[in-house]
Amino acid sequence: MSRTIDIPISAPEPVRAGMWGKWREAFARIVRNAVEERFARCAAEELNRLDDRMLRDIGIARSEIDSCIRWGRGKRPHYRPAHADLPPKQPTR
């Protein structure tokens, strides 16, 4: 089960000048960070419930769960499937 949320990085309406606008922006940033942290923790809990074989199928090591959730997988090397080390099948005659 995966959840996604689209949280805008900036306010959709123009930023209001003055002290009220600054307080509003600060409050929105705090709420956005709290929501993002909550979703990251829920995703980490779900991935930690999986066994090592399932994580390998996804392409994540158990020690990489937190970094993959928070920063993405990027260009790190992917796991090779277990059958990659087997010799190729010989054609049957």
N, C-alpha and C positions, 0 to 999 in steps of 0.2 A: 504494500500500500504506500503510495507516494503522495505527497502533498506539495503543491506549488502555490506560491503567493507572489503577486506582482505588487511590490511596494515602490511607489515612485520615489526617485531620489530627491526630487525637488517638488515644491508645492505647485499644483497645477495653475493656481491663480498668481498674479504678480505679487512679489514680496512687498509687504506694507512697511513703510518707513516708520521709525519711531520705536519707542520702548515696547509697545504691545506686539509689534511684528517680531522683534527679537525674542521676546519671551515665547511667542507662539512657535517660532522656528526651533527654539531650544527644546520645547516640550514635544514637538513632533519628532525631533531627532531622538529623544530619549525613548519615546514610545516605539518608533521604528526599530531602534536597536534592541529593545526588549522583545519585540515580536520576532525579529530575525534570530535572536539567541534561543528563544523558545522552540522555533521550528528546527534549528540546528540540533538542539538537544534531543528532540523527538526523533529526528532522522538518525542520529547516532544511536539512540536506544534501539530503534528498529534494526539497524544494521548489526549491532552487537548481538542481537538475538539469533542471527543467522549462523550456521556452522561454517567452518573454514572452507569446505568444498563449495558452498553456495557463493561465498565471497570471492573465491578464485574464479568461478564462472562469471561473476560480474566484472572481475578484473581489479579487485581491491584487496590488499592485505589488511589483516586486522589492525596492524599498527598505523595504517594510513587512513582509517575511517574518518577521524576528526579533520585532518587536513583536506581530504577530498570533499567533505561536506562544506567546509568553510571557504576553500580557495579553488575548488575544482580539481580535476585530474590533470589538466595541462598536458604537457608533452612527456610525462614520465613513461618509462617502458611498461608495456602491457605483458601480462603473463601469457606464456605459451600454453596451449592445451596439452594435457598429458600424453596424447597420442602423437604429438609433434616429434618425439624422439624415436618413434618406431620407424623401421625401414619401410620404404614404399612397397605396396603390394605388387607382387609379380603377376604378370598376366597369365591367366590359365589357358592351356591349349587343349 
